Amino acid sequence: MSNANGSVAEIENAIRNIPDFPKPGIQFKDITPVLGDARLFASSIDLLTNSFKPGEVDFVVGIDARGFIFAGAAALRWGAGFVPIRKKGKLPFDTHEESYELEYGSNVLAIHIDAVKPGSRVVLVDDLLATGGTAGAAASLIQKIGGKLLEVSFLIELGFLNGREKLKGFPVRSIVRF
């Protein structure tokens, strides 16, 4: 663990709200100020990884693209492998796919069919839980390839969008809630 010492309140205060991005009516939560402050970035990784110790997680799955930032750092912290989930057509090997709805459209996610060994202990890490469509699709993909999903962790949760409903049956943790 690092000795970053940034508080949840400091992380929350650093997150910018960008109205009407990427579409009118969306209140985008911009994490770039957190990423640009080494102390707050380290603190966010400390907080995202404090529920497990190194050796207790086999793989950390991150969702394209901002989820890669946090999941990659968490994988290093836990001494685990990193597995990318990307949009359809972006992974080079055989994949499983899952379609999902989000607050401003729909998409399809993919994971390599051999990304984790069956029974592997997996944590899904992403930057934001909104409606839960993306995370729900990712959780489904992890199960399809035989991963045991220990936890779904987010830096930010937009509680008013009830995204946890699409993750019923999985432990869900978030650091900052709006």
C-alpha positions in Angstrom: 0.0 0.0 0.0 1.2 3.5 -0.7 1.0 6.3 1.8 -1.1 8.6 -0.3 -3.4 9.9 2.5 -5.9 11.6 0.2 -9.4 11.4 1.6 -12.6 10.3 -0.1 -13.8 13.9 0.3 -10.7 15.2 -1.5 -11.2 12.7 -4.3 -14.9 13.7 -4.5 -14.1 17.4 -4.6 -11.6 16.8 -7.4 -14.1 15.2 -9.7 -15.5 17.7 -12.2 -19.1 17.8 -13.3 -19.4 18.5 -17.1 -23.0 19.2 -18.0 -24.4 18.0 -21.3 -21.5 15.7 -22.2 -21.4 13.7 -24.3 -25.1 14.4 -25.0 -27.6 17.0 -23.6 -29.0 15.9 -20.2 -25.9 13.9 -19.2 -23.9 15.1 -16.2 -20.5 13.7 -17.0 -18.1 13.0 -14.1 -14.6 14.0 -15.2 -11.9 12.0 -13.3 -9.0 13.6 -15.0 -8.3 16.0 -12.1 -8.0 12.9 -9.8 -5.7 11.2 -12.3 -3.5 14.3 -12.6 -2.9 14.6 -8.9 -0.5 11.8 -8.0 -1.6 11.8 -4.3 -5.3 11.5 -5.1 -4.7 8.9 -7.8 -2.7 6.8 -5.4 -5.3 7.2 -2.7 -8.0 6.1 -5.2 -6.1 2.9 -5.9 -5.5 2.4 -2.2 -9.3 2.7 -1.5 -10.2 0.5 -4.5 -7.9 -2.3 -3.4 -8.3 -2.3 0.4 -10.8 -5.1 0.5 -8.3 -7.8 -0.7 -4.7 -8.6 0.0 -2.1 -9.6 -2.6 -2.6 -13.3 -3.5 -6.4 -13.2 -2.9 -7.3 -12.1 -6.4 -6.2 -14.0 -9.6 -7.4 -11.5 -12.2 -8.6 -7.9 -12.3 -10.9 -7.2 -15.2 -11.1 -3.6 -16.5 -13.7 -2.1 -18.9 -12.5 -0.1 -21.9 -11.3 2.6 -21.5 -11.2 4.5 -18.2 -11.7 1.3 -16.3 -8.3 0.2 -17.6 -6.6 2.9 -15.6 -7.9 1.7 -12.3 -8.0 -2.0 -13.0 -4.4 -2.0 -14.3 -3.2 -0.3 -11.2 -5.3 -2.6 -8.9 -3.9 -5.7 -10.7 -0.3 -4.5 -10.0 -1.2 -3.8 -6.4 -2.7 -7.3 -5.9 -0.1 -9.1 -8.0 -2.9 -10.3 -10.3 -3.3 -10.6 -14.0 -5.1 -7.8 -15.9 -7.9 -8.7 -18.3 -9.4 -6.1 -20.7 -13.1 -6.1 -21.7 -13.4 -4.1 -24.9 -16.1 -3.1 -27.3 -17.0 -5.6 -30.0 -14.3 -6.0 -32.7 -11.4 -4.6 -30.7 -10.0 -7.9 -29.3 -7.8 -10.0 -31.6 -8.7 -13.5 -30.4 -11.9 -15.5 -30.1 -14.4 -13.7 -27.8 -17.6 -14.0 -26.0 -19.9 -11.0 -26.5 -22.7 -9.4 -24.5 -24.9 -6.5 -25.5 -26.0 -3.8 -23.0 -27.9 -0.6 -22.7 -26.4 2.6 -21.2 -27.9 5.9 -20.3 -27.4 7.3 -23.9 -27.4 4.3 -26.2 -26.4 0.6 -26.5 -23.3 -1.3 -27.3 -21.6 -4.8 -27.2 -18.7 -5.8 -25.0 -16.3 -8.7 -25.6 -13.8 -10.7 -23.6 -11.3 -13.3 -24.8 -12.7 -16.8 -24.3 -9.6 -17.9 -22.5 -9.0 -14.7 -20.5 -9.2 -16.4 -17.1 -9.0 -20.0 -16.0 -12.3 -21.5 -14.8 -12.7 -20.9 -11.1 -10.3 -18.0 -11.0 -10.9 -15.3 -8.4 -11.8 -12.1 -10.3 -12.5 -8.5 -9.3 -14.1 -6.2 -11.8 -12.9 -2.6 -11.5 -14.3 0.4 -13.4 -14.4 4.1 -13.0 -18.1 4.7 -12.8 -21.3 2.9 -12.0 -24.3 4.6 -13.7 -27.2 2.6 -15.0 -25.3 -0.7 -14.5 -25.6 -1.9 -18.1 -21.9 -1.9 -18.9 -20.9 -3.5 -15.5 -23.8 -6.0 -15.7 -22.6 -7.1 -19.2 -19.0 -7.3 -18.0 -20.1 -9.4 -15.0 -22.0 -11.7 -17.3 -18.9 -12.1 -19.6 -16.7 -13.0 -16.6 -19.2 -15.7 -15.6 -19.4 -17.0 -19.2 -15.6 -17.7 -19.1 -15.8 -19.4 -15.7 -14.5 -16.6 -13.5 -15.6 -16.4 -9.8 -16.5 -12.7 -9.4 -15.5 -11.7 -5.9 -16.4 -8.0 -6.1 -17.4 -5.2 -8.5 -15.6 -2.0 -7.5 -16.1 1.6 -8.8 -14.4 4.9 -8.1 -17.7 6.7 -8.6 -21.3 5.5 -8.2 -24.3 7.6 -9.5 -26.7 6.1 -6.9 -29.8 7.9 -8.3 -29.5 5.8 -11.5 -29.9 2.5 -9.5 -27.1 0.7 -11.3 -26.7 -1.8 -8.4 -30.0 -3.4 -9.6 -28.2 -4.8 -12.6 -25.5 -6.3 -10.4 -27.7 -8.2 -7.9 -25.9 -11.2 -6.6 -22.5 -9.6 -6.7 -20.8 -7.6 -4.0 -20.6 -4.0 -5.2 -18.3 -1.3 -3.7 -17.9 2.3 -4.6 -15.6 5.0 -3.2 -17.5 8.2 -4.1 -21.3 8.3 -4.4 -23.3 11.0 -6.1 
